[in-house]
């Protein structure tokens, strides 16, 4: 297991380097003119050229990338043009709210998705199976931003059950329960599509597992049906569904961009939207790089978890 883990970590290094190249080139080529955004539309060409020189934006892309990568390797992501503070500090400050939201959404999607998939597979072609499949189809087809707006309209504005946005109350509260109260709607919004995907694929994995010889053998030995399903079939299906959970972890991190915007959640996603509007290249690069690196590491952890469930993968 240790050798397999080291191999996966070694393979992640060139992937991270490739991610850094893609992030740098993409943001640099589409960001427009940061100096013009900072100085305003009435800035003279001489002033813009002087600021570009001060920011190092007049140098060739390869040189800018090498300078930026050296800083990344030492933990220096540069300094935000518009905020006037280190990008690393801003990203790390905004990262925790995003991780809280993404973790809650992923936990909901895994718990409800696996439960829905198992029940649907066990009750195949029954009324319960049909109802669950319809609900999952609706969930996977509903845009998250639209669902978020509807939840705010009905559960916040009309019924007053939940706050309309933010992470904590402005006055009073600000403890664990206040955070949880603000977290419900954005976490549910972000989890719906992921839950539907996990549920549909879990159903398929469970149906495949229930057809295997070891399940028929377990039943022939007189084991209780709950044990056959909950231990033998579920463990086999869990190994198959683990990579999907890793992919959904990436989805909820990416989906946080618009969910955080809808609910005014102070995370990296909202920060990126604001930074793009200000053409703050270094801040956008830093935020996207951190999210991409997290996604790569999540996939490595997913591979290790799948190998632990299914030892054949390590061979």
N, C-alpha and C positions, 0 to 999 in steps of 0.2 A: 504493500500500500504506500509506503514511504517513497519507493522508487517511482511509482506511478504519479504521486503528487508532485515530485520534483520535475518529472517530465512535463506535466501539464503547466507548471509554473514557468518552466523554461520556454515552452511554446507561447506563453502569454507575452513574453518580452517583445518579440518582433511584432506581435499584434498591437501592443501598446505604442511601439514606435510608428507603425503604420497609421494608427489612430491619430497620433500627434501631427503627422504630415497632412492627413486629410483635414483635420480640424483647422490647422494653421492656414492651409491654402484656401479652403472653402471660405473661411471668415474673412481672410485678407482680400480675396477677389470680389466678394459681394458686399463688403461693408461700406463701400462708397468713400467719401472723403471725411475722415474724422476731424481733421483740422478745420474744415469748413463748418462742420456741425458745432465745434467748440466755439469758434469765433463769430459764427452767425453769417447770414447770407450777404451782409454788406461788407464783409472783410475784403481787403485788397489782395490781389495775387501775391504781392511781396510779403504781406503778413502771413498768408497761408503757407507760402514756401518756407518762411522762417520757422513757423511752428512745426511743419513737417520735418525740417532738419533737426529741430530740438527733440522731437519725438522719435527720430530715427526712421521715419516713414519714407524718406527719400532714398534709402539704400535698396539694393537688389533683394528680391524675395529670398534667395538662398541664404544670404548673409543675415537677414532679419530672422529667418527660421533658426539658424544656428545659435544666434544670440538668445532668442526666445527659449530654445530647448535647453541651453546651458542654465538659464534661470529656472526652468521647470525642474531640472534634475537637482537643484539646490533648494527647491521650495519657493523660489521667487517667480511668481507669475506676472511680474510687472506691476505697474501702478495705474490705477484707473484714471483715465483722462478727465472724466467729469466729476468723480467723487473725491479725487485727490487723496486716496488711501490705497494701501496695497491690495491687489486683486485677491491674493490668497486669504487675507483677513476677511474680506467681504464675502468670498465664496464659502469659507468655512462657517462664517456666521449665519449664512442663509442655508447651509447644507443640512443642519440639524432639523429645522422644520420640514424640509423635503423628505428626509429619512423617516421622520415620525409619520408623515402622511403616507409615504410609499409603503412602510412596514405595516401600518394598519390596513391599508387597502390590500396588500398581498396576503396578510393573515386572513382577512375576510374572504378573499377569492379562493384561497386554498381550502379553508374549512368548509365553506358552503359549496364550492365546486366539487370537491371530493365526495361530500355527503350526497349531493344531487346525483352525481355520476354513479355512485354505488347503488343508491335506491332505485335509480332508473334501470340499471342493468339487472338487478335482482328481480324487479317487477316488469321485465321486458314484455312489451306488447299488451300491458295492462293499462287501465285508466291512469294510474299514477305515472307510469312511464310516459304516456302521451302528454299529460299535463306538464311534466318537468321538461320535456323536449320543447314544448311550445314556449315555456317561460325562458328557457335558455336561448332559443332562437330570437325572441324579442330582445333579450339582454344583449346579445352579440350584434344586433342590428341598430341599437339605439346610440346615437352620438353622445359622447360623455358631456360635451359642453351643453347640449340641449337638455339632457337629463339634469345637469346641475342647475340650470336656470329654472326648470320646472320644480325641482325640490325646494329651491329658494322661494319661488312664488307661492307654493302650497304649504310647505311645512314651516317656513320662516315668516313670510309676510302675512299670509291669511290665518294660519293657526298659531303662530308665535311659539312653536315648540323649540326651535333652534335658532341660533344667531344667523344673520344673513351673510356674515363673512368675518375675516380676521382669525387670529389664533388664540387670543385671550381677550377677556373683557377689559375695556378701557378703565372702568371704575369698579373696584372691588374684585373679588374672585381671584383669578390668576393662579389657582392651585391645580391639582391633578384633575379634579372633576370639571373645573372650568375649561381646561384644555380638552378633555374628552368630549364635553358638550359642543365645543366648536369643531371638533374633529369628525363628528358623526357624518354630516352631510358630504363634505369633500371626500372622505374615505369611501363612503358608499358609492358616490358618483364615480370615483376612480376604479372601484372594484367590480362594477357591474359587468363590463366587457370581459375582464380577466376571469371572473367567475364563470361566465357562460362558456368560454373557451376551455377552461379546466374541466368543467362539468361534462361537456360533450366528449372530450378526449378521454376522460376518466371512464365514462360509460363504455366507450369502445374498448379500452384496456381491460375493464372488468369482464366484459362479454368474452373477450379472447381468453382471459385467465380462467373463467368458469368452464370453458370448453377443453381445458388441458387434462391430460391423463392423471396428474397428481391430485386434481380436485375430485375426479371420479373415484380414485383410490381412497382418498380421505372419506368420502361419503360411504364407500363400500365397507370401510372399517367401522362404521357406526358413529363417527364423530358428529357432534351437534352442528346443525346448519349454520348457526351463528359463528362457531369456531372455523368452519370451513371457509366462510365468506370473510370474516374479520381477520383471520390469521393467514391462511394459505393463499386465497385468491387476492386479497387486498395487498399483501406484501409483494406478490408478483406484479400486480398492476401498478403499485407505487413506483417500482423501478422503471417502468415504461413511461410513467407520467412525470417523473422528476425533471427531465430536460424541458418539458413544457412549462413547469413552474419557474424554471430559470428564465425562460423567455418572457414569461409574464412579469417577472421582477424587472426586466428591462422595459417592458411596456409601461408599467406604473411609474417608473422613473421618467420616461419620456412623456407620458400623459400628464405628469404633474405640471407641465408648462401651461396648458390651457385651464386645467382644473384650479391651479393656484391663482390664475388670473380671474376666473369667474368668482372664486370665493375670497379673493384678496388675501390669500395665504402667503406669509412672508418667506417664501422659499426660493430655491435657485431658479425654478421655472419662471416665477414672476420677475425675479432679478434679470433673467435673460431677455424677457420681453421689454423691460424698461431700458436695458443696456442697448438693445438693437435699435430702439427708437432714438437713442442718443448717439448712436454709431460709436459706442465705446468698444473698440476692437479687442483690446486686451481683456476686458471684463467678460466679453462674450466668449473669447477663446478659452479663458480660464474656467468659466462655468461649464462649457460644453466638454472640455477635456476631462474635468473631474467626473462628470456624469458618465462619459464614455469609458473612463478607466474603471469606474464602479461596475459598469455593465460587464466589462471583460472579467473582472474579478468574481462577479456573481456567477458567470458561466463556468469559471474554473471550480468554484465551490460546488456548483451543480453537478459537474462531472465527477467530483470526488464523492459527493453524496450518492450518485447513481452507482459508482463503483463499490461503495460500501454495501448497497442493497443487492447488487448483482456482481459477485466476484468474477464472473466470466469476462467482464469489460476490461479488467486489468491485464488480461492475457494478450 
